[in-house]
């Protein structure tokens, strides 16, 4: 498959489209727009995820029957809420 | 060996034109290399800010504090690339005169600052438009990170990470770079019309970041328990003062890169070193001033705080910021004397902000960066009046400096206040009160970052100087209005368990 791919025929066109190789800036414009979209999506996700984490922890603390001790360590060895950070450990995912 | 020597002698001597081309190329390579290494050194500023602020934070907020500094890089870099650099290149006259047209003072520069331009890509056609634009961009990007980090420390222990990141985009990729276009470029309207002089960015980086931070702090409010019911300030113990001091020393190291990056050098085009306004100076001159600025600042901070370690080192930062605006023209002794006053003012203004205005600035950023940034530009109007600035050689004047100050106070403060006000109304500015009491690290990361060390009861220092257990005080403060005329920003529902 790799050996049969027409690199020589395609490479110039691909390079010219996606890099600063030629005067054709179509690829540059596409990458710019894609970059801006991804950047905005990352901002929205950051805000949403943090809001979810904070709301979950605040609800947990309120549900514990009293205000938390300042700087207190949660009881037990594990985290006080299901971890929202890090890769999923659920084999069903 | 002998054959090689004869071979060399037999070669035709290079022509003057060939030598000139080689010299031009060597000069370009030297310039690009120089700015590249300033960027490397300036990374230490951000290492330092991270250590500095994490050290000031209480143990329960260490990682949430450090992550703000790290993610500053993640958000300011793309936003500065997509629109921040364009603002610098094209808004020197206040607004682009004809769309994407270049300003007259720097022909062609505006067009090289758009993200799709040849100036911001690996363009091999021209060293000048390709490589140098990229390293200039990177140097300015590091300045942009710095503005975010200046704000970061003031907000710790109660601001949401996402809110901080959105605010730092506004500051780092819009506000500061707009003021840089106006007053920190060869074609900026404040420079070309009024001779505004702020050569190493006292105001355009530090002052404006401090003004922006002040606007945010008014909406954010103090940490729970910071003030008692009479409005007197309590103190929270930093979890690691040594880490904070080490962070400050790293910031100072990075400042040498910052100072160097504020100069312009291109030996075959310019007659040696130039400041940002393209007026002559030398690398030695600014290195001298920065060093004396630290010396004077430490002295002033130590004297005014009566030996407090945090304020002694913060005084060094304040001292340097106070003399940065005139670092290209000041005599070392003048820099020493002025930086002593800067270090002292930082302590006094910081104390006034905390105790009289009751604004909880956790690291004194508004005093050190904000006040001393504006103070530095003010001093240039007095001590460097008449010095020709910029390509038009407009003399520095007290009036011109004041016009800059009066322009940049609202430019910094109003966006900070407005953006944080919107976030506050959306309930996205501050963490819930319960989370703040427990510590942000548990909510954000679900873990304590010193797992092997037993946690001792948190303490707080009362206005009388007595150190007592924090829990009853903080819980009581939560039930009240935090002893501040501005509520802490949590709803009644959240105050009641």
Boltz contact constraints between the chains, C-beta under 6 A:
constraints:
  - contact:
      token1: [A, 20]
      token2: [B, 121]
      max_distance: 6.0
  - contact:
      token1: [A, 20]
      token2: [B, 122]
      max_distance: 6.0
  - contact:
      token1: [A, 20]
      token2: [B, 123]
      max_distance: 6.0
  - contact:
      token1: [A, 28]
      token2: [B, 116]
      max_distance: 6.0
  - contact:
      token1: [A, 29]
      token2: [B, 116]
      max_distance: 6.0
  - contact:
      token1: [A, 32]
      token2: [B, 115]
      max_distance: 6.0
  - contact:
      token1: [A, 32]
      token2: [B, 116]
      max_distance: 6.0
  - contact:
      token1: [A, 36]
      token2: [B, 82]
      max_distance: 6.0
  - contact:
      token1: [A, 39]
      token2: [B, 78]
      max_distance: 6.0
  - contact:
      token1: [A, 46]
      token2: [B, 162]
      max_distance: 6.0
  - contact:
      token1: [A, 47]
      token2: [B, 162]
      max_distance: 6.0
  - contact:
      token1: [A, 50]
      token2: [B, 160]
      max_distance: 6.0
  - contact:
      token1: [A, 50]
      token2: [B, 161]
      max_distance: 6.0
  - contact:
      token1: [A, 50]
      token2: [B, 162]
      max_distance: 6.0
  - contact:
      token1: [A, 53]
      token2: [B, 443]
      max_distance: 6.0
  - contact:
      token1: [A, 54]
      token2: [B, 431]
      max_distance: 6.0
  - contact:
      token1: [A, 54]
      token2: [B, 432]
      max_distance: 6.0
  - contact:
      token1: [A, 54]
      token2: [B, 435]
      max_distance: 6.0
  - contact:
      token1: [A, 54]
      token2: [B, 443]
      max_distance: 6.0
  - contact:
      token1: [A, 57]
      token2: [B, 435]
      max_distance: 6.0
  - contact:
      token1: [A, 57]
      token2: [B, 443]
      max_distance: 6.0
  - contact:
      token1: [A, 58]
      token2: [B, 432]
      max_distance: 6.0
  - contact:
      token1: [A, 58]
      token2: [B, 434]
      max_distance: 6.0
  - contact:
      token1: [A, 58]
      token2: [B, 435]
      max_distance: 6.0
  - contact:
      token1: [A, 61]
      token2: [B, 434]
      max_distance: 6.0
  - contact:
      token1: [A, 62]
      token2: [B, 497]
      max_distance: 6.0
  - contact:
      token1: [A, 66]
      token2: [B, 497]
      max_distance: 6.0
  - contact:
      token1: [A, 67]
      token2: [B, 475]
      max_distance: 6.0
  - contact:
      token1: [A, 67]
      token2: [B, 497]
      max_distance: 6.0
  - contact:
      token1: [A, 68]
      token2: [B, 434]
      max_distance: 6.0
  - contact:
      token1: [A, 68]
      token2: [B, 437]
      max_distance: 6.0
  - contact:
      token1: [A, 68]
      token2: [B, 438]
      max_distance: 6.0
  - contact:
      token1: [A, 69]
      token2: [B, 471]
      max_distance: 6.0
  - contact:
      token1: [A, 70]
      token2: [B, 437]
      max_distance: 6.0
  - contact:
      token1: [A, 70]
      token2: [B, 458]
      max_distance: 6.0
  - contact:
      token1: [A, 70]
      token2: [B, 470]
      max_distance: 6.0
  - contact:
      token1: [A, 70]
      token2: [B, 471]
      max_distance: 6.0
  - contact:
      token1: [A, 70]
      token2: [B, 474]
      max_distance: 6.0
  - contact:
      token1: [A, 71]
      token2: [B, 60]
      max_distance: 6.0
  - contact:
      token1: [A, 71]
      token2: [B, 439]
      max_distance: 6.0
  - contact:
      token1: [A, 71]
      token2: [B, 458]
      max_distance: 6.0
  - contact:
      token1: [A, 72]
      token2: [B, 438]
      max_distance: 6.0
  - contact:
      token1: [A, 73]
      token2: [B, 455]
      max_distance: 6.0
  - contact:
      token1: [A, 79]
      token2: [B, 446]
      max_distance: 6.0
  - contact:
      token1: [A, 83]
      token2: [B, 446]
      max_distance: 6.0
